[in-house]
Amino acid sequence: AQSVAQPEDQVNVAEGNPLTVKCTYSVSGNPYLFWYVQYPNRGLQFLLKYITGDNLVKGSYGFEAEFNKSQTSFHLKKPSALVSDSALYFCAVRHSSGGYNKLIFGAGTRLAVHP
Amino acid sequence: GAVVSQHPSWVICKSGTSVKIECRSLDFQATTMFWYRQFPKQSLMLMATSNEGSKATYEQGVEKDKFLINHASLTLSTLTVTSAHPEDSSFYICSAREITGLNTGELFFGEGSRLTVL
């Protein structure tokens, strides 16, 4: 079965420092992977996705993610964190079932960027 | 980009009443919409897949008589929480897939609806 794991409940980083939010996946076949961000009491906003091609994917707001097939990981990164990046981040994998494609989400990682 | 609108954003109701939440794709057609439920500090739980013109597909453990889903047009899906009880209080989020996302699975999300049942 397809699944996604985000091993960290919370990540704390100082403003200006690089940040990494971890994600590992388990899929059969080629993975379609996504990162979304959620601000308080809001829906999810799409950040980036990996379908095929370059392992380093660039997305919105300066975020990027590196697909690593051997480690089955898709960690989210940013070279220099901003306080405004503080939010809840979800990794997701596409799952096909019953003829439909669905997104299965990880548990989420809360990112706190301190001034 | 694709915009999904949810209404209402907040709703408070008495126990035993029914509440309807609307999800609209504003600038694209969505043959498939998804309804998620999110508990505080937890991930999104997929409740059901809403298909235009046909019955919704519910995930295991989700009561279809409790959470009625109607997808009457290519731009509108509704979730009705029937005979709501305090344990139904939650943040409900809908999402829709733009036609170009059919093969990639990318979804666009509404802003969510917070339901509080007294």
Interface residues (C-beta under 8 A of the other chain):
Chain A: Y32 F34 Y36 N41 R42 G43 L44 Q45 F46 K49 I51 F90 R94 G98 Y100 N101 K102 L103 I104 F105 G106 A107 G108
Chain B: V4 Q6 T32 F34 Q42 S43 L44 L46 T49 T57 F91 I93 S95 R97 L102 N103 T104 G105 E106 L107 F108 F109 G110 E111 G112 R114
